[in-house]
Structure formats: C-alpha cells, structure tokens
Amino acid sequence: MQWGETGKENGEFRDPHALAMDSQGRVFVAARGKNSRTQIFDQNGNHLMTWTQFGRPSGLYIDGNDVMYSADSESSNAGSMSNMGFSRGIRIGSVHDGLITAFIPDPQWRLGVRGTQQRGVTADALGNVYGAEVGPRMLRKHVRVR
C-alpha cells in the first residue's frame, strides 16, 4: 500500500522528511521546504488535516502521552529559506489540538549563520528533549526545568 503523489495540495508531498504515529494510530508526515507542514492521515492514507504551526519540520517524535516534538531546521525570516514568523528550533505541542506549548530555539542560529539545524528529535520519560544537530555534527540534550 502507498499513498500520495508529488504536489502541494492536501494528501500530496513535495519533501516529506519525517514520520510519527500517535496513540490513535494516526500517521503524521512532516514536510519541510516549500511544503512546510505536517499532514495527518489515517492508516488507510485518508487525509485528515494539515498543520502549519510546527514550522518546517525536519524531525518528528510523538511520545506515549501524545506530545509532539517537531524539529524545525530550516525556518528563518530572510533569505532563500525564509518562512516568515518562524524561527529554527524544536516546537512541542499536543497531537489532540495542535497547540504549541513550548519552544526550544536553535541555540546558535542568527541571521547569516548556518547554526545548529536540529533535524532529529526525541524525548525521554523525564521530559528531557534531544536534538540531532547537523551543523556541529552532535547531539544536544535540553534538560527540562521544573
């Protein structure tokens, strides 16, 4: 079974980059580039909804509590990769309502500098978030402060 084709409409893909599944079995497909969005499907490939509030996601992780972590490695407010109103970093929110509850900014990014570009993301049971960074070729642990 497969679904989707090249394009920018709902259910179509241009640069799918990450996949995750929530506790309801819905499939989340994150796309960066010109189709900056996260599309949500059922397991039969039926398009359910599209979210753009998670930026240009390069990495995606959904934990056992249906908290979604989206690593945005491409957004900026200028240049060829502009995505006005968004900054690079990790957005954290609920898969139930799509609301973003936290943001971890790219620790080294500023205009004109490539920065860290976190592309992979996961979290542990304590709420610490891990980012796989392409720029410095390393992993970064973001410790949860309570």
C-alpha positions in Angstrom: 0.0 0.0 0.0 1.1 3.5 -0.7 -0.4 6.9 -1.0 0.3 10.4 -2.1 1.9 12.0 -5.1 4.1 15.0 -5.9 2.3 18.3 -5.2 1.3 20.9 -2.7 -2.4 20.1 -2.1 -3.6 18.1 0.9 -2.5 14.5 0.6 0.3 15.4 -1.8 4.0 15.6 -0.9 7.0 17.6 -2.1 9.6 17.0 0.5 8.4 14.5 3.2 11.0 14.3 5.8 9.8 12.6 9.0 7.1 10.2 10.1 5.5 9.5 13.5 2.3 7.8 14.8 0.1 8.8 17.7 -1.8 6.6 20.2 -4.8 6.7 17.9 -2.8 5.2 15.1 -2.8 8.4 13.0 0.2 8.9 10.7 1.9 12.3 10.9 4.0 13.2 7.9 6.3 16.2 8.3 7.5 18.1 5.2 10.0 20.9 5.0 11.0 23.0 2.1 8.2 24.7 0.0 5.5 22.5 1.6 6.3 23.4 5.2 3.6 21.5 7.1 2.6 18.4 8.9 -0.1 16.3 7.3 -2.2 13.8 9.3 -3.6 10.6 7.8 -5.4 7.5 9.0 -3.7 4.2 8.3 -5.5 3.8 5.0 -4.0 7.0 3.6 -7.0 9.2 4.1 -6.0 12.8 4.7 -7.5 14.1 8.0 -5.9 17.5 8.5 -2.9 19.7 7.8 -1.0 21.7 10.3 1.5 24.6 9.6 2.1 25.9 13.1 5.0 23.5 13.7 7.2 25.3 11.1 9.4 23.5 8.6 9.7 20.1 10.3 12.8 18.0 9.6 12.3 15.7 12.5 9.2 14.5 14.3 8.6 12.5 17.5 5.3 11.7 19.4 5.7 10.3 22.9 3.3 8.0 24.8 1.3 10.9 26.1 0.7 12.2 22.6 3.0 15.1 23.0 4.6 16.0 19.6 8.1 17.3 19.2 8.9 18.9 15.8 12.5 19.9 14.9 12.4 22.9 12.5 15.9 23.1 10.9 15.1 25.5 8.1 12.9 28.4 9.1 14.2 32.0 9.1 12.8 35.4 8.4 15.1 36.1 5.4 16.9 34.6 2.5 16.1 31.7 0.2 14.8 29.5 3.1 12.5 32.2 4.6 9.4 31.1 6.5 8.2 34.4 7.8 7.2 34.4 11.5 9.0 31.2 12.3 12.4 30.6 13.9 14.5 27.4 13.9 14.1 25.2 16.9 12.0 22.5 18.4 8.3 23.1 18.8 6.4 21.0 21.4 2.6 20.6 21.4 -0.3 18.2 21.7 -1.5 16.0 18.8 -5.0 16.3 20.2 -5.4 20.0 19.4 -2.2 21.1 17.6 -1.5 23.8 20.2 2.2 24.6 20.7 3.0 24.6 24.4 6.8 25.1 24.3 9.6 26.2 22.0 13.3 25.4 22.3 15.1 27.9 20.0 18.1 26.8 17.9 20.9 27.6 20.3 23.4 29.0 17.8 21.3 30.4 15.0 21.3 34.0 14.0 20.8 35.8 10.6 23.5 34.8 8.2 24.9 31.9 10.2 24.0 28.3 9.4 23.5 27.4 13.0 22.9 24.0 14.5 20.0 22.8 12.4 18.4 20.2 14.7 16.9 17.6 12.3 16.2 14.7 14.6 14.3 14.9 17.8 13.2 12.6 20.7 12.4 12.9 24.4 12.9 10.7 27.4 10.4 9.9 30.2 11.7 12.8 32.4 10.8 15.3 29.7 14.3 16.0 28.5 14.5 16.7 24.8 17.3 15.5 22.5 18.2 17.1 19.2 20.4 15.7 16.4 22.3 18.7 15.1 23.6 18.7 11.5 25.8 21.9 11.7 28.1 20.9 14.6 27.5 17.2 14.0 26.5 16.3 17.5 23.6 15.5 19.8 22.2 18.1 22.2 20.3 17.3 25.4 17.8 20.0 26.5 17.2 19.4 30.2 13.7 20.0 31.4 13.5 22.6 34.2 10.6 22.2 36.6 
